[in-house]
Amino acid sequence: MKGLEEKSQSDWVFIKRLPKNLYMGIDCSSKAIHAVLIDAKENVVGYGKWGSNSKQFSDRHIEIARKFTNDLSRIQDKTIHVAIEAAIYIQNAASTIAIASVVATARVLLDQQNIDSSLCDNRHWKKLVLGKGNSNKQHIREYTMAKFGDIFSEQDWCDASCLAIYILREG
């Protein structure tokens, strides 16, 4: 993220003081968990990424999970509403299974911290937030740039920010 940011000792970057109520969107891949935190006025207040460069998914998965769970304590004293994008079917079965594993792991780790989360089909959040259920990456990027400015260096943060907006508006 570009702009006012304070890099902490974790993988969270907090842009503003965290309010009591937070809305978190989470986008998972086989290589990382991306999360964006927004406030009730749809302002980005923080974001995080927990990834791994290990070649084997079995090693990456554990490393991602350990990093994510360690950093959840930094926001545990807040009321957090979370939407996680459900895994989509990809023609490569191994990739589909890997992403679904990371999604499930994120939900379990949130639950262990007493943070409820909802799975969200990508067509639902795209329809509610963007007005079109089959929006593509370019449309998502254009939307987030218009709403937040050019603050996201990765597409996954654009998706996660839309998921955060989804859980706020759906609430």
C-alpha positions in Angstrom: 0.0 0.0 0.0 1.3 3.4 -0.8 0.7 6.5 1.3 0.5 7.0 5.1 1.4 3.7 6.5 3.1 2.4 9.7 4.8 -1.0 9.3 4.5 -2.8 12.5 6.4 -5.9 13.7 3.8 -8.1 12.2 2.4 -8.3 8.7 -0.3 -5.8 9.4 0.0 -2.3 8.2 -2.3 0.1 10.0 -3.0 3.4 8.2 -5.3 4.9 10.8 -6.2 4.2 14.4 -8.4 1.1 14.5 -12.0 1.8 15.5 -13.9 -0.6 17.8 -15.9 -2.1 14.9 -13.9 -3.4 11.9 -15.0 -5.1 8.7 -12.4 -7.5 7.2 -12.3 -8.9 3.8 -10.1 -11.9 3.1 -8.8 -13.2 -0.2 -6.9 -16.5 -0.1 -4.6 -18.1 -2.7 -2.3 -21.1 -2.4 0.6 -18.7 -1.7 -0.9 -16.1 0.8 -3.8 -14.7 2.8 -4.6 -11.1 2.0 -6.8 -9.1 4.3 -8.1 -5.5 4.3 -9.8 -3.8 7.3 -12.3 -1.0 6.8 -14.3 1.2 9.2 -18.0 1.8 9.1 -17.6 4.6 6.6 -15.8 2.3 4.2 -12.4 3.8 4.8 -9.4 1.5 4.7 -7.7 1.5 8.1 -5.3 -1.4 7.6 -4.3 -4.4 5.5 -2.1 -7.5 5.8 -0.5 -10.2 3.9 0.7 -13.6 5.2 2.5 -15.5 2.6 5.2 -18.0 1.9 7.7 -18.6 -0.9 8.2 -22.3 0.0 8.0 -24.5 -3.1 5.9 -27.2 -1.6 2.3 -26.3 -0.8 2.3 -28.5 2.4 5.1 -26.3 3.7 3.6 -23.0 2.5 0.3 -23.8 4.1 1.7 -24.3 7.5 3.9 -21.2 7.3 0.9 -19.0 6.1 -1.3 -20.4 8.9 1.4 -19.7 11.6 1.9 -16.1 10.4 -1.8 -15.4 10.2 -2.7 -16.8 13.6 0.2 -14.9 15.3 -1.1 -11.6 13.9 -4.7 -12.0 14.7 -4.0 -11.1 18.3 -3.2 -7.5 17.2 -6.8 -6.9 16.4 -8.5 -9.4 18.8 -9.9 -6.6 21.1 -12.1 -5.3 18.3 -15.5 -6.3 17.0 -14.7 -7.8 13.7 -17.1 -8.8 10.9 -15.3 -11.0 8.3 -16.1 -12.1 4.8 -13.8 -14.7 3.1 -14.0 -15.4 -0.6 -15.1 -19.0 -1.1 -12.7 -21.1 -3.1 -13.6 -21.3 -6.8 -13.2 -24.3 -9.0 -10.1 -24.1 -11.1 -9.4 -26.7 -13.9 -6.3 -27.7 -12.0 -7.6 -29.9 -9.2 -4.4 -29.4 -7.0 -4.8 -25.6 -7.2 -8.5 -25.8 -6.3 -7.7 -28.1 -3.3 -4.8 -25.8 -2.2 -6.9 -22.6 -2.2 -9.8 -24.4 -0.5 -7.4 -25.6 2.2 -6.1 -22.0 2.9 -9.7 -20.7 3.0 -10.7 -23.4 5.5 -7.6 -22.8 7.6 -8.3 -19.0 7.7 -11.8 -19.7 8.9 -10.7 -22.1 11.6 -8.0 -19.7 12.8 -10.5 -16.9 13.0 -12.9 -19.2 14.9 -10.2 -20.1 17.4 -9.9 -16.4 18.2 -13.7 -16.1 18.6 -14.0 -14.2 15.3 -17.0 -15.2 13.2 -16.5 -15.3 9.5 -18.8 -15.9 6.5 -17.9 -17.5 3.2 -18.9 -15.5 0.2 -19.2 -16.6 -3.4 -17.3 -14.2 -5.7 -20.4 -13.5 -7.8 -22.4 -12.3 -4.7 -19.8 -9.7 -3.5 -19.2 -8.5 -7.0 -22.9 -8.0 -7.6 -23.5 -6.2 -4.3 -20.3 -4.0 -4.3 -19.7 -3.6 -8.1 -23.2 -4.0 -9.4 -22.1 -6.8 -11.8 -21.7 -10.4 -10.6 -19.2 -11.3 -13.4 -16.9 -8.3 -13.0 -13.3 -8.9 -14.0 -10.0 -8.0 -12.4 -9.8 -4.7 -14.3 -13.2 -3.6 -13.2 -12.4 -4.4 -9.6 -9.1 -2.5 -9.8 -10.8 0.5 -11.4 -13.4 0.5 -8.6 -10.9 0.3 -5.8 -8.7 3.0 -7.4 -11.8 5.3 -7.7 -12.9 4.6 -4.1 -9.5 4.5 -2.2 -7.0 5.9 -4.7 -4.0 3.9 -5.9 -3.2 2.3 -2.6 -3.2 -1.4 -3.4 -0.1 -2.9 -5.0 -1.7 -6.3 -5.5 -5.0 -7.4 -7.0 -5.7 -9.6 -4.0 -5.9 -6.5 -1.8 -8.4 -5.0 -4.2 -10.6 -8.1 -3.9 -10.2 -8.2 -0.1 -11.3 -4.6 0.2 -14.4 -5.3 -1.8 -15.1 -8.3 0.5 -14.8 -5.9 3.5 -17.3 -3.6 1.9 -19.6 -6.5 1.2 -19.7 -7.7 4.8 -20.3 -4.1 6.0 -23.2 -3.5 3.5 -24.6 -7.0 4.0 -24.6 -6.6 7.8 
